[in-house]
Amino acid sequence: MTGVERNFLSVSFGKNSRVPSLDGIRGFAILLVMLWHGLFVPLSNLPNHPVAERLIGLGRLSWSGVDLFFVLSGFLIGGILLDASASTSYFSTFYIRRAHRILPLYAAVVSCVLIAPRLFGGWNHWASNQISVGYYATFLQNFWMAKNNLFGSNVLGVTWSLAVEEQFYLSLPIAIRYLSRSQLWWLVAGMIGCAPMLRAILIRTSPQGAFASYVLMPCRADALGFGVVAALLIRSPKLWATVLRCKGYLYAVLGAASFAVLALMLSHFTVLTSELLGLEYSLLALFYFLILVGALTGGVAEKIFSLRGLRYLGTIAYGLYLLHQVFVHGMRALAWRIYPGQSGWITLAASAFGLCLATATASLSWKYLEEPLVKRGHRYQYARKSLPLMAAKVA
């Protein structure tokens, strides 16, 4: 039995445990997102440049790191809720811990960005925002975005995915608490099957359909659902034993999915283009689900995602996700002020420097703000009966 199998199958409920490869997967996801915003988007400002075009082609799907986040979130949050489903403090402990983890840094970043234009009028382009504070406060900004066909902000546009996550947190705990395991399987199958149909309907019937199908939670439920499937699999001894026995077939399917994703990339599919009516997102969700399950079975995938650099990026991923656009756009705005007639290469250099600053700031945020708050949140324990199940720490 591999180290991963021991971690997942014999950790008792409530024990503080961390699986290195999960941090690495989270780190890989944030690395993809940062490369998209900090490298591949600036490269698109270099028209007809052969090197830039090749690099853009290689990174055309790096924006899909957010889809990997959804799959991982479904796995981790679903696992926590499954393990705590019999707890007498199920709802209160879950939401108190989530509030400690998410709200402080989110509130700080949103407040700073919304206040900045009033303090620094010359930086309005950097902090431009069209969404009222009420949407951000209630995590409904993705509804505004879907209606207006816009992200609404240079630096807060990325928070649409946090809104999706928060809406997921409102629905999944109820389902896991009150549905039987077999009913939960049917629910998750419905999530995976209905999300692409909903995307197709929106894309075919609404001018904002492509945008809405990207930012609305029900339209991204297949990625979240695949994550919950992984959480259910690893908690079903017979099913998980079957997965381990068929590991070779798993990697064969992963290889086939990799070729399909490569074909998707070569077809010039990118964010908000849905020639296959949104089925592309389902393919990406399946691909990342297979990567996650492959890493959980041990072997090469586990070793890759256990690399120290990826694990560290995963540790500070939340801060990086919220902060990277702040610094990328901030450095671009500064470059524009210093070099009004700048080339695309200066924009690229400014973006790269912004990513470095964001990484340094996220490291400080983790050490002095986030980690202490996570530890404080974990003082609230799930009151429970003895449940010999996995407890995967989310941080």
Summary of the structure (lengths in Angstrom):
residues: 395
radius of gyration: 20.9
end to end distance: 26.3
largest distance: 66.3
contacts: 1340
relative contact order: 0.19
helix: 75%
strand: 1%
